Amino acid sequence: MSTTRRGFLKGVAGGVGGLLGARLGGELVPNANAAGEPSHLVFIYLPGGFNAALGGAAQAFVTGNKFGLTATNVLNVGNGVSTDRATFGTLPAFAQQHWFALGCRHGVSSHTTPDNSNGGGERVLTRRGTSSYLTQLAAAMGGDSPLKAVHLGEYPAYRTQPASGGVSLQRVTDLGSAIRTLGAGAADPNAPDRELAGAGLASSQSISQNHINANPKSLLSVNEAYQAGVAALVKPPPPPVTFPQIATAYGLGATATTVQSFASQLAGAEVMIRAASSNVISVFDQGFVGWDFHQVSGGVSQNMLFSRNRLLGAGAFDDRMAPLRAFMTRMLNLPDRNVVVAITGDFVRAPNGDHGEGVVTAVFGKYVKQAASFMCDGNARFNPATTPGVDAHWAAIAAALKCPGNPFGANPHAILA
């Protein structure tokens, strides 16, 4: 490659990257990106067990009135996805239309606790040998975020997630500090004028067109970068979003920046997506086995009843459905962002109140299709011969994120619409 051509490529890459990577005004406004939509995973983990009926397999338990589920309190979402009507059945229509029920048999029926930190369902679902699915995925997704992998709130020492590819899981406990550190607290007065920048980039493309035409294959990505850059800059920017607006949406005080509740964790997830463009955001509900409901009455497991109470805020519990609906409404179909939400837990619950050996993860995203894949049966059992394992579970999530390559191997789940 000639020195002239190398300098030309470097100049084009620097100009396009600088313009498109800049914060383009407004507080917590999504950045424009040269490589198309950035993707973000919000991984919501409910330690102690996530009932398969919530994940999308409720219909399997109607026969025999297991978990107290009946034809009247189960919602058939569509295409094999069914759920508890009172809780996940109230998620926004867009979320229901893009809900993939993801079956996985991991073969573990114990909890990950301080006394069992090297075993249990949480460990097998989040740790990949000496690495971590969370940080490995964040590294594979690429991008230039200063916080590629983030955990919001409590994270005890036994929950270790090793770094992968230079990406570590960074704990964020105060959103105010994070916003100030990211420089997202106020509009940048030095940000380029979008219209002028778009016109300038279009002019640069025109000047460079002879080089591009002479090298159509080697400069294909450069030409596409020009086109994407011009399109991004001439489009009107979204209205600014401030932290007080986000706090109001999740029922927080306008100055309540401490991450200490499920609602503040989801508010934090929105902040990390908008301000930091984080690849992976980890949200673990409070307590290391907070969803471990074994109660049985009259031979019927009460797990669904207790799960409903925890989700709806009955008794001493905080309302979790309201902030979850708020996040789905605000972020799932966000323009210029591919936000994927995955909700799971240690394992499914068995009708006798015991532990299962796999999970049904509820996956939502605007490119995700409404479908169910490798569901458990009415006894919360997965076929050991055919049900894919944990690598395949993460391969499906990576596919929903349109992650480059196949960081976890082949994906047997047809998750994309």
Backbone hydrogen bonds, N-H to C=O, Kabsch-Sander energy under -0.5 kcal/mol:
donor,donor_aa,acceptor,acceptor_aa,energy
6,R,2,S,-2.6
7,G,3,T,-2.5
8,F,4,T,-2.2
9,L,5,R,-2.6
10,K,6,R,-2.4
11,G,7,G,-2.4
12,V,8,F,-2.5
13,A,9,L,-2.9
14,G,10,K,-2.5
15,G,11,G,-2.5
16,V,12,V,-2.8
17,G,13,A,-2.5
18,G,14,G,-2.6
19,L,15,G,-2.1
20,L,16,V,-2.6
21,G,17,G,-2.1
22,A,18,G,-0.7
24,L,22,A,-0.5
28,L,184,A,-0.5
29,V,26,G,-0.7
32,A,22,A,-0.5
36,G,33,N,-1.0
40,H,338,N,-2.4
41,L,279,N,-3.1
42,V,40,H,-0.5
42,V,340,V,-2.9
43,F,41,L,-0.7
43,F,281,I,-2.8
44,I,42,V,-0.8
44,I,342,A,-3.0
45,Y,43,F,-0.6
45,Y,283,V,-3.1
46,L,344,T,-2.6
49,G,46,L,-1.5
50,F,347,F,-1.6
51,N,49,G,-0.6
54,L,51,N,-1.3
55,G,51,N,-1.4
56,G,52,A,-1.3
57,A,52,A,-2.8
58,A,53,A,-0.7
58,A,82,S,-1.6
60,A,57,A,-1.0
61,F,58,A,-2.1
62,V,59,Q,-1.2
63,T,59,Q,-0.6
65,N,62,V,-2.4
66,K,61,F,-1.7
68,G,65,N,-1.7
69,L,66,K,-1.8
74,V,70,T,-0.8
75,L,83,T,-3.0
76,N,74,V,-0.6
77,V,75,L,-1.1
77,V,81,V,-1.2
78,G,81,V,-2.0
81,V,78,G,-2.0
82,S,56,G,-2.3
82,S,80,G,-0.5
83,T,75,L,-2.4
85,R,73,N,-2.5
87,T,84,D,-0.7
89,G,84,D,-2.1
90,T,87,T,-2.3
91,L,88,F,-1.4
96,Q,92,P,-2.0
97,Q,93,A,-2.3
98,H,94,F,-0.8
98,H,95,A,-0.7
99,W,96,Q,-0.9
100,F,98,H,-0.5
100,F,363,V,-3.1
101,A,99,W,-0.6
101,A,371,A,-2.8
102,L,100,F,-0.8
102,L,361,T,-3.0
103,G,101,A,-0.7
103,G,373,S,-2.1
104,C,359,V,-2.1
105,R,388,P,-2.4
106,H,104,C,-0.7
106,H,357,E,-0.7
107,G,357,E,-2.6
113,T,111,H,-0.7
116,N,113,T,-1.3
117,S,114,P,-0.5
119,G,116,N,-1.5
121,G,110,S,-2.6
123,R,119,G,-0.5
124,V,120,G,-2.1
125,L,121,G,-1.8
126,T,122,E,-1.7
127,R,123,R,-2.6
128,R,131,S,-1.1
129,G,127,R,-0.7
131,S,128,R,-2.2
133,Y,126,T,-2.3
134,L,126,T,-0.7
136,Q,132,S,-2.4
137,L,133,Y,-2.1
138,A,134,L,-2.0
139,A,135,T,-2.3
140,A,136,Q,-2.3
141,M,137,L,-1.9
142,G,138,A,-0.6
142,G,139,A,-0.9
149,A,168,S,-0.5
150,V,280,V,-2.6
151,H,170,Q,-2.8
152,L,282,S,-2.4
153,G,151,H,-0.6
153,G,172,V,-2.1
159,R,156,P,-1.7
160,T,158,Y,-1.4
164,S,167,V,-2.4
167,V,164,S,-2.3
168,S,166,G,-0.5
169,L,161,Q,-0.6
170,Q,149,A,-2.7
170,Q,168,S,-0.7
172,V,151,H,-2.9
173,T,171,R,-0.5
175,L,257,T,-3.1
178,A,174,D,-1.7
179,I,175,L,-2.7
180,R,176,G,-2.2
181,T,177,S,-2.6
182,L,178,A,-2.1
183,G,179,I,-0.5
183,G,180,R,-1.0
184,A,179,I,-2.2
191,A,188,D,-1.7
197,A,193,D,-3.0
198,G,194,R,-2.7
199,A,195,E,-2.2
200,G,196,L,-2.6
201,L,197,A,-2.5
202,A,198,G,-2.2
203,S,199,A,-2.1
204,S,200,G,-2.3
205,Q,201,L,-2.3
206,S,202,A,-2.0
207,I,203,S,-2.4
208,S,204,S,-2.1
209,Q,205,Q,-0.6
209,Q,206,S,-0.9
212,I,208,S,-2.2
213,N,209,Q,-3.1
214,A,210,N,-1.9
215,N,211,H,-1.1
219,L,215,N,-2.2
220,L,217,K,-1.3
223,N,219,L,-2.5
224,E,220,L,-2.4
225,A,221,S,-2.1
226,Y,222,V,-2.3
227,Q,223,N,-2.3
228,A,224,E,-2.7
229,G,225,A,-2.6
230,V,226,Y,-2.7
231,A,227,Q,-2.2
232,A,228,A,-2.4
233,L,229,G,-2.2
234,V,230,V,-2.2
235,K,231,A,-1.0
241,V,27,E,-1.9
246,I,242,T,-2.0
247,A,243,F,-3.3
248,T,244,P,-2.2
249,A,245,Q,-2.0
250,Y,246,I,-1.4
251,G,248,T,-1.4
252,L,247,A,-3.3
256,A,253,G,-1.7
257,T,255,T,-1.4
259,V,173,T,-3.0
260,Q,258,T,-1.1
265,Q,261,S,-2.0
266,L,262,F,-2.0
267,A,263,A,-2.3
268,G,264,S,-2.3
269,A,265,Q,-1.9
270,E,266,L,-1.9
271,V,267,A,-2.1
272,M,268,G,-2.8
273,I,269,A,-1.9
274,R,270,E,-2.7
275,A,271,V,-3.3
276,A,271,V,-0.7
276,A,272,M,-0.8
277,S,272,M,-0.7
277,S,273,I,-0.6
278,S,272,M,-1.9
279,N,148,K,-0.8
280,V,148,K,-2.7
281,I,41,L,-3.2
282,S,150,V,-3.4
282,S,280,V,-0.5
283,V,43,F,-3.0
284,F,152,L,-0.5
285,D,45,Y,-2.6
285,D,283,V,-0.6
290,G,287,G,-0.8
291,W,47,P,-2.8
292,D,289,V,-1.7
293,F,291,W,-1.5
294,H,292,D,-0.8
297,S,300,V,-2.6
300,V,297,S,-1.7
301,S,351,P,-0.9
302,Q,295,Q,-3.8
306,F,302,Q,-2.5
307,S,303,N,-2.5
308,R,304,M,-2.7
309,N,305,L,-2.3
310,R,306,F,-2.3
311,L,307,S,-2.4
312,L,308,R,-3.0
313,G,309,N,-1.2
314,A,309,N,-2.2
317,F,314,A,-1.8
320,R,311,L,-2.3
321,M,311,L,-2.2
324,L,320,R,-1.5
325,R,321,M,-3.0
326,A,322,A,-2.3
327,F,323,P,-2.5
328,M,324,L,-2.4
329,T,325,R,-2.6
330,R,326,A,-2.3
331,M,327,F,-2.7
332,L,327,F,-0.5
332,L,328,M,-1.4
334,L,331,M,-1.5
337,R,334,L,-1.5
338,N,38,P,-2.5
339,V,337,R,-0.7
340,V,40,H,-3.1
340,V,338,N,-0.5
341,V,364,F,-2.5
342,A,42,V,-2.2
343,I,362,A,-2.5
344,T,44,I,-2.3
346,D,46,L,-0.7
348,V,358,G,-2.5
350,A,354,D,-2.6
353,G,350,A,-2.5
356,G,348,V,-2.3
359,V,104,C,-2.4
361,T,102,L,-2.6
361,T,359,V,-0.5
362,A,343,I,-2.2
363,V,100,F,-2.4
363,V,361,T,-0.7
364,F,341,V,-2.8
365,G,98,H,-1.2
366,K,332,L,-0.5
366,K,339,V,-0.5
368,V,365,G,-1.5
369,K,415,I,-2.8
371,A,99,W,-1.5
371,A,369,K,-0.8
372,A,79,N,-0.6
373,S,101,A,-2.7
377,D,381,R,-2.2
380,A,377,D,-2.2
386,T,383,N,-0.7
387,T,383,N,-2.5
393,H,389,G,-1.6
394,W,390,V,-2.2
395,A,391,D,-2.1
396,A,392,A,-2.1
397,I,393,H,-1.5
398,A,394,W,-2.6
399,A,395,A,-1.9
400,A,396,A,-2.2
401,L,397,I,-1.6
402,K,399,A,-1.3
403,C,398,A,-2.6
409,G,406,N,-1.7
414,A,412,P,-0.5
415,I,413,H,-2.0
417,A,367,Y,-2.7
